Amino acid sequence: MKKSIVVFIFLLSITSFSQSKKKVLFIGNSYTYFNNLPQLVADIALSKQDTVIYDSSAPGGFTFQMHCSNSTTWQKIRAMNWDVVVLQGQSQEPSFSPTQVMSQTYPYAKQLCDSVRANNPCTEVMFFMTWGRKNGDQSNCALYTPVCTFAGMNARLRESYLMFKDSFAATAAPVGVAWKNFRNAFPLIDLYISDESHPSLHGSYLAACVFYSSIFKKTTVGSNYNPSLPSNELSSIQTIASKTVLDSTDVWNLGSAKPISNFSYTIHPSFQVQFFNSSLNAKAYQWSFGSSAKNPTFNFSGPGTYTVQLKSSNSCTSDSITKIITLTNIAEQELSEFMSVTFYNNQLIVKLTHPSEYKLCLYLIDGKLIRTENGLFSEKPYFFTNVNNGIYLLKLESNGKFITRKVIITD
């Protein structure tokens, strides 16, 4: 039986994850204050070792236009340099026809965005994409038929909030999308109270999970905070909320303004390393070896293991990444060329074509070591016998430098 083999090369990098603190202002109405949504977000964050310091301006039934003429809202916008300001319109108005939304909602959403950024240009404006009513908006159904059902109203809300997000270079917390996904998966769990509009505690907790993932770009799965819901339902809510957000961060524009550091490198003779900067959303760079060039070349002093950090920044924030570079008499790109991998008759055949001391290890994908070969190898094939279909890791190490290849064997 003929089998095929696919090989991928893995690069080693080190990133750090730390606790975060965010100052968040919620501007909205009853969808925000029901079940104290901001506090739910803060409690989830605390359970994940993060911190939310929040305030809110959420009078019942308020539209964006009403907030634009509300002194309390303006005072709270100016109260501090917020990391995130959440904007939620009245529950029906963004679901109306595009023409009506453009004339009655869009100008005031823009005014609020402009005011937030006038207070602090680095604040992230995040639109609260709300949900459609349980059986659509029957009070406006005759005037605009798309809102006659949950699906139609929810779709229009999504369209409008994404339009706001794109128009104002903002982000979106896709609560309405998570609402739809949860209703499809768990139709017997009611996200609404009896008015078929406002959220039950299930609905508010789902929204809070979406906000945590949108604000911190992290999953809520594993949070042990329970706002008095059946414990067996928490994981389902957390999973759907996190997946909705984190599987489509580009759609919601999350992290679009934050620098993301990354780089690759090529090792040349005489321990010279050329760096290739692939960072996003950055305007300035600082390398740990002292260069501020975007794509520097640096001569290291000799063989050894070096820690290289790149810090990328813009006018608002920064990000860093650290990679370990090991310099030997064999360059990394050469090392990968010295190993060829083939598969035949249930044998994984590895051929090394450069005379040097090597250590060759084959692992199962779960990390269990199958076999190790050591010695001075030169043009000598090594046979790993009785290898079945599956995913393996093949590690080649020489003089402290290594490459790891993922090997997928299929019929």
Order of alpha helices (4+ residues) and beta strands (2+ residues): beta-beta-alpha-alpha-beta-alpha-alpha-beta-alpha-alpha-beta-alpha-beta-alpha-alpha-alpha-alpha-beta-beta-beta-beta-beta-beta-alpha-beta-beta-beta-beta-beta-beta-beta
